[in-house]
């Protein structure tokens, strides 16, 4: 029995680590290209600082990659064991399926603990530290984030500058958006579309980019009466993409679990809406338990698939992930609609996967 358990653990762990590394690399690549590469190109980051920035993004990527790795590993390993008749040999040796997969479930429980630490503490702190690093670099060189010939997200604005010379910009395009609650659902509405031949970046006393002074501005702005066109010789457009001189409380998505609990108690005492806080609290915990829910449903599905081809297992994993994260997206979409209890939506796929998985494992064990 110990030899069998070690064999299954090695197979599952190796596949899990390979999958986690692959998905972590993919997730990191998007963040690195978005937030780090531009700073390197602008000459703002040293190699050491760039490595530190990537390290701060790593826990955030791992928090998503760990459940994906457990799901893919359980599907691929047990599908191969089934098609190679190894499960038949295990049963012929008098070992039940439940006894054989027990170390995998223990491993999944351990991964749940690791995922909980990442989701509830490590990842939010690292993301806040990354934003602070970004803000510090912005103080040193405010125009480093406004590269030539590319669109840059500055919080409330998306900016394009054809030429950047110091704090002077030329051929400016600006798209503005604002978050609006429509029928209880938060939507991002585009409300600004303007052009200016030149502009100057205004830096506040705290060293952060504060606003753009636009010359000969022309374009469209969304008002209560609809889109209005206009021209201004000079116009100041504020930038809210950097923190103010007084450090503010992080967004709910960047809070650790203890911070969210404090925020929940504070809002309850003030009579403020608690729905968004409950959404992020439950999301952090539910994400951790995905590491347990995915193997429970992945193991019996892998046995039933009975195919050696890796692409079949990957396709099933992607379908299950799409189903799981659809509830996550739905929960966030309705986070301001407390009457629908959106925080409970994060638990629906976990509970469903675990119940279905345990039922299928019980049937496979009897068969």
C-alpha positions in Angstrom: 0.0 0.0 0.0 2.7 2.6 0.8 4.4 1.9 -2.5 1.1 2.4 -4.4 0.4 5.6 -2.5 3.8 7.0 -3.3 3.4 6.1 -6.9 0.0 7.9 -7.2 1.3 10.9 -5.3 4.4 11.2 -7.6 2.2 11.0 -10.7 -0.3 13.5 -9.4 2.2 15.9 -7.9 4.4 15.9 -11.1 1.4 16.6 -13.3 0.1 19.2 -10.9 3.4 21.1 -10.7 3.8 21.1 -14.4 0.3 22.5 -14.9 0.7 25.1 -12.1 4.0 26.3 -13.6 2.4 26.6 -17.1 -0.7 28.5 -15.9 1.4 30.7 -13.6 3.7 31.6 -16.5 0.7 32.5 -18.6 -1.0 34.6 -15.9 2.3 36.3 -15.0 3.1 37.0 -18.7 0.0 39.1 -19.0 0.8 41.1 -15.9 4.5 41.5 -16.7 3.7 42.7 -20.2 1.1 45.1 -18.8 2.8 46.5 -15.7 6.5 45.6 -15.8 7.8 45.5 -19.3 6.8 49.1 -20.1 8.8 50.3 -17.0 11.8 48.3 -18.2 11.5 49.9 -21.7 11.2 53.3 -20.2 14.5 52.7 -18.2 12.7 53.1 -14.9 13.4 49.6 -13.5 16.7 48.0 -12.8 17.0 44.2 -13.3 16.8 43.7 -9.5 13.7 45.8 -9.1 12.1 44.1 -12.1 12.7 40.7 -10.5 11.2 42.0 -7.3 8.1 43.3 -9.1 7.6 39.9 -10.8 8.0 38.2 -7.5 5.3 40.3 -6.0 2.9 39.3 -8.8 3.7 35.6 -8.3 1.4 34.8 -5.4 -1.6 36.4 -7.2 -1.0 34.1 -10.2 -0.4 31.1 -8.0 -3.8 31.6 -6.2 -5.5 30.9 -9.6 -3.1 28.3 -10.9 -3.2 25.9 -7.9 -6.9 24.9 -8.3 -6.4 24.5 -12.0 -3.3 22.3 -11.4 -5.2 20.0 -9.1 -8.1 19.6 -11.5 -5.9 18.9 -14.5 -3.6 16.5 -12.6 -6.5 14.5 -11.3 -8.2 14.2 -14.7 -5.0 13.3 -16.6 -3.5 10.9 -14.1 -6.6 8.8 -13.4 -7.6 8.8 -17.1 -4.3 7.2 -17.9 -4.5 4.8 -15.0 -7.9 3.7 -16.2 -7.0 3.2 -19.9 -3.8 1.3 -18.9 -5.9 -1.0 -16.7 -3.8 0.0 -13.7 -7.0 0.7 -11.7 -8.1 -2.8 -12.5 -4.9 -4.2 -11.2 -5.2 -2.2 -8.0 -8.7 -3.6 -7.4 -7.5 -7.1 -8.2 -5.0 -6.7 -5.4 -7.8 -6.1 -3.0 -7.4 -2.3 -2.7 -10.5 -0.2 -3.0 -10.6 3.0 -5.0 -11.2 5.0 -1.8 -8.1 3.5 -0.2 -6.1 4.2 -3.3 -7.0 7.8 -3.7 -6.8 8.7 0.0 -3.3 10.2 -0.3 -4.5 12.4 -3.3 -7.3 13.7 -1.1 -4.8 14.4 1.7 -2.7 16.3 -0.8 -5.7 18.2 -2.0 -6.5 19.2 1.6 -2.9 20.4 2.0 -3.2 22.4 -1.2 -6.4 23.9 0.2 -4.5 25.3 3.1 -1.8 26.7 0.8 -4.4 28.3 -1.4 -6.2 29.8 1.6 -3.0 31.4 2.8 -2.4 32.8 -0.7 -5.9 34.1 -1.2 -6.5 35.5 2.2 -3.2 37.0 3.2 -0.2 36.6 0.9 -1.6 37.6 -2.6 -3.5 40.8 -1.4 -0.4 42.0 0.5 1.9 41.4 -2.4 -0.5 43.1 -4.8 -0.6 46.2 -2.5 3.2 46.1 -2.3 3.4 46.0 -6.1 1.1 49.0 -6.4 3.2 50.9 -3.8 6.3 50.0 -5.9 4.6 51.3 -9.0 3.6 54.5 -7.2 7.2 55.0 -5.9 8.5 54.7 -9.5 5.8 57.1 -10.6 7.1 59.7 -8.2 10.7 59.3 -9.5 9.7 59.6 -13.1 6.0 60.6 -13.6 6.1 60.2 -17.4 7.6 56.7 -17.3 4.1 55.4 -17.4 3.2 57.4 -20.5 5.3 55.7 -23.3 5.2 56.9 -26.8 2.7 55.3 -29.2 0.8 53.1 -26.8 -2.4 53.2 -24.8 -1.9 53.5 -21.0 -4.5 52.9 -18.4 -4.3 55.7 -15.7 -7.2 54.7 -13.5 -10.1 56.8 -14.8 -8.4 57.6 -18.1 -7.0 55.7 -21.1 -4.3 57.9 -22.6 -2.4 57.8 -25.9 0.5 60.1 -26.6 2.4 60.1 -29.9 5.4 61.9 -28.5 6.6 62.3 -24.9 9.4 64.8 -24.0 9.8 65.3 -20.3 6.4 66.4 -19.0 5.3 67.6 -22.5 3.1 65.4 -24.6 2.0 65.8 -28.2 -0.9 64.3 -30.2 -3.0 63.2 -27.3 -6.0 60.9 -27.4 -8.0 60.4 -24.2 -10.8 57.9 -23.4 -12.6 58.3 -20.1 -14.8 55.8 -18.2 -16.8 55.8 -15.0 -18.4 53.1 -12.9 -22.2 53.4 -12.9 -24.8 51.2 -11.1 -27.5 50.3 -13.5 -30.4 48.2 -12.1 -28.2 47.2 -9.2 -25.3 46.0 -11.5 -22.1 48.0 -11.6 -21.2 48.8 -15.2 -18.3 50.8 -16.7 -19.6 53.5 -19.0 -17.5 55.4 -21.5 -18.0 59.1 -21.0 -15.1 60.9 -22.6 -13.5 60.9 -26.1 -11.2 63.8 -26.8 -8.1 64.9 -28.7 -5.5 67.6 -28.1 -2.4 68.5 -30.2 -0.3 69.1 -27.0 -0.5 68.7 -23.2 1.6 69.0 -20.1 1.7 66.5 -17.2 1.0 68.3 -13.9 2.7 66.8 -10.9 1.3 67.3 -7.4 3.3 68.2 -4.3 3.4 64.5 -3.3 5.3 63.7 -6.6 2.5 61.8 -8.2 0.9 62.7 -11.6 -2.1 64.8 -10.7 -3.6 66.0 -14.0 -3.2 66.8 -17.7 -3.2 70.4 -18.9 -4.6 70.0 -22.4 -4.2 72.7 -25.1 -6.8 73.2 -27.8 -8.9 70.4 -26.6 -11.7 69.1 -28.8 -14.0 66.1 -28.6 -17.0 64.6 -26.9 -18.1 64.3 -23.3 -21.1 62.3 -22.0 -23.5 64.5 -19.9 -27.0 64.1 -18.6 -28.2 65.5 -21.9 -26.2 62.9 -23.9 -22.9 63.3 -25.8 -21.8 67.0 -26.1 -19.1 68.2 -28.4 -16.9 71.1 -27.5 -13.6 73.0 -27.8 -11.4 74.5 -25.1 -8.2 76.5 -25.4 -7.1 75.0 -22.1 -8.5 72.2 -20.0 -7.3 70.4 -16.9 -8.2 66.7 -16.8 -7.5 65.0 -13.4 -5.7 61.7 -13.1 -6.9 59.3 -10.4 -4.7 56.4 -11.2 -2.2 57.0 -8.4 -2.6 57.2 -4.7 -3.0 60.6 -3.0 -0.6 62.1 -0.5 -2.5 60.5 2.4 -2.4 56.7 1.8 -6.0 55.5 1.5 -7.6 52.3 2.5 -7.0 49.6 -0.2 -9.8 48.5 -2.4 -11.8 45.5 -1.2 -10.2 43.3 -3.9 -6.8 44.1 -2.3 -7.7 43.6 1.3 -6.6 40.6 3.4 -9.1 38.4 5.2 -8.5 40.2 8.6 -8.9 43.6 6.9 -12.2 42.5 5.2 -13.5 41.3 8.6 -12.7 44.7 10.1 -14.3 46.5 7.2 -17.4 44.3 7.6 -17.7 45.2 11.3 -17.2 48.9 10.5 -19.9 49.0 7.8 -22.3 47.1 10.1 -21.7 49.7 12.9 -22.3 52.5 10.4 -25.3 51.0 8.7 -23.4 51.0 5.4 -24.0 48.3 2.7 -22.1 45.1 3.5 -22.8 43.1 0.3 -19.6 43.9 -1.5 -17.5 43.0 1.6 -19.3 39.7 2.0 -18.7 38.9 -1.7 -14.9 39.3 -1.3 -14.8 37.5 2.0 -16.6 34.5 0.6 -14.6 34.6 -2.7 -11.3 34.2 -0.8 -12.5 31.2 1.2 -14.3 29.5 -1.7 -11.3 29.9 -4.0 -9.2 27.9 -1.4 -11.7 25.0 -1.3 -11.6 24.8 -5.1 -8.4 22.8 -4.6 -10.5 20.1 -2.8 -13.6 20.3 -5.0 -11.7 20.0 -8.3 -9.9 16.7 -7.5 -13.1 15.2 -6.1 -14.9 15.7 -9.4 -11.7 15.2 -11.5 -10.8 11.7 -10.3 -14.1 10.0 -11.2 -14.4 11.9 -14.5 -10.9 10.9 -15.4 -11.8 7.2 -14.8 -15.0 7.5 -16.8 -13.3 9.3 -19.8 -11.0 6.2 -20.2 -8.9 8.0 -22.8 -5.1 8.4 -23.0 -5.1 11.6 -25.1 -4.1 14.6 -23.1 -6.2 17.0 -25.1 -9.4 15.3 -24.0 -8.5 15.8 -20.3 -7.5 19.4 -20.9 -10.7 20.0 -22.8 -12.8 18.7 -19.8 -10.7 20.7 -17.4 -11.3 23.9 -19.4 -15.0 23.2 -19.5 -15.2 22.7 -15.7 -13.1 25.8 -15.2 -15.5 27.9 -17.4 -18.5 26.6 -15.4 -16.8 27.3 -12.1 -15.6 30.9 -13.0 -19.0 31.8 -14.5 -20.4 31.7 -10.9 -17.5 33.9 -9.8 -18.2 36.5 -12.6 -21.9 36.4 -11.7 -21.2 36.9 -8.0 -19.2 40.0 -8.8 -21.8 41.3 -11.2 -24.4 41.3 -8.5 -22.2 42.3 -5.5 -24.3 45.5 -5.0 -27.6 43.5 -5.0 -27.6 42.2 -1.5 -31.2 40.9 -1.8 -29.9 38.2 -4.2 -27.2 37.1 -1.7 -24.4 37.1 -4.4 -21.8 36.0 -1.8 -23.4 32.5 -1.8 -22.8 32.1 -5.5 -19.1 31.4 -4.9 -20.1 28.3 -3.0 -22.5 26.8 -5.5 -19.8 25.3 -7.8 -17.8 24.1 -4.8 -20.7 22.3 -3.2 -22.0 20.9 -6.5 -18.5 19.6 -7.6 -18.0 18.0 -4.2 -21.4 16.3 -4.0 -21.2 15.1 -7.6 -17.6 14.0 -7.2 -18.3 12.0 -4.0 -21.3 10.4 -5.6 -19.3 9.3 -8.7 -16.4 8.1 -6.5 -18.8 6.0 -4.4 -20.3 4.4 -7.5 -16.8 3.8 -9.1 -15.7 2.2 -5.8 -18.7 -0.1 -5.8 -18.2 -1.0 -9.4 
